Amino acid sequence: ASLVTFLGMFPILIEISKYKVTLSILAGTLILLAIYFNFKTSKMPCPIDPGLAQACMKTRKVSKALVFGSGAIFIFGSFFTYIAPKII
């Protein structure tokens, strides 16, 4: 009943699910690009000003956590979408 109610509220999810492979490839590609750019910019220097340098380092840590968190969620979701149904 919960699933029916949820799909009744968001019927676009049925249409989106038809393109799940394409969306997974696109999302995976974008996450890989984000990891690449995050790694590339982590080697760049921060400003000399102490306040800006501190903000720069904090932003880098948050960005790294978000990128790798997104990657972990993507891997978790992909596993249960594509691999787990074949195992069970």
N, C-alpha and C positions, 0 to 999 in steps of 0.2 A: 504494500500500500504506500509505503514511503517513496519508493522509486517512482510509482505512477504519479504521485503528487508532485515530486521533484521535476519529472519530465513534463508534467502539465504546466508547471510554472516556467520552465525553460525548454520549450520544444525545439529550439535551435540545436540543442545537444544531440538530437537524433540525426540531424543533417551533418553536423560536424563529425560525428562518429563514422560516417561513411568515408571520410578522408583521413582517418587516424594514422595511416602509414605515412602519407605525405606530410601531415602536421608533425609527426614524430621526427621525421628526417629534418624538417625545417627547424624544429626546436632544438634538436641535437646539434645541428650545424651552428645555430646562433649561440648555444651554450659553449661550444668549442671555440668559437670566435671570441666570446667574452673571456674565456680562460686565457687564450692567447694574448689578448690586449691587456688583460690584468697583469699577466706575467711580464709583458713588455714594458708597461708603465711602472711596474714596481722597481725597476732598475733606474728610473729617472730621479734626478735630485729634487728634494723638496726646497721651498724657499728658505732664505737665510733668516728671515724674521722668526723669532721663537714662537710667537702665536700662530703664525701661518704654518710653520713647520710641524707644530703639534697637531693642528687641524689636518694637515696633509697626511701625517702618519695614522691618525685616527680614521680618516676617510679610507685610506688604503686597507686597514684592517677590516673595516665594515664591508668594503667592496669585495675583498677576498672571501669573507665569510658568506656573503650573498651569492657569489659566483659558485663556490664549491657546494653551498647548500642547495642551490638550484640544480647543480649537476647530480647531487645525491638524490634529490626528489625525482629527477628525470630517470635515473637508473632504476630506482625503486618502482616507479610507475611503469617503465618499459618492461621490467621483469614480470610484473603481474599482468601486463597487457599481452605480451607476446610469448613468454617462456612458461610461466606457471600453468596456463590453460592446457599446454601440451603435456606437462608432467602429470597433472592430476587426471 
